[in-house]
Amino acid sequence: MRKLIILVTLFTLVIASVADARIRVKGRGDRMNFDPDSIPANYRASFDLMSRKCVKCHTMERTVIAVQTGRAPITGQPFDRQAVKAYGIKMLRKPNSNMNKQEIREVVILLNYLLDENAR
């Protein structure tokens, strides 16, 4: 019986720690965004970059929904690592994106991290 209690306790702790690892979301509609407090420090600069530059053309709501559902909200196409890379290239080519290769790379790495965390 004691082993069972210990096992259940450990299982609960593991589940709770995994649940806490997910990226939280704040707001609704066009104010929806990833909760900055749930972004790890090593991704914070990339998150700030994405929050400044990407919203010039679309709301963060589209990005949040894509990460959460695995589908691009406008096209319905899969939103996975391959799609993130393709979107990065597409954004680099947009004349008004005002982003360089390094900035695109940082955002792609962040989006891949967010996808991985959401899949947990």
Secondary structure, DSSP 8 states (H G I E B T S, - for coil): -HHHHHHHHHHHHHHHHHHHHS--EE-SGGG-EE-GGGS-GGGHHHHHHHHHHGGGTS-HHHHHHHHHHSB-TTT--B-SHHHHHHHHHHHHH-TTS---HHHHHHHHHHHHHHHHHHH-
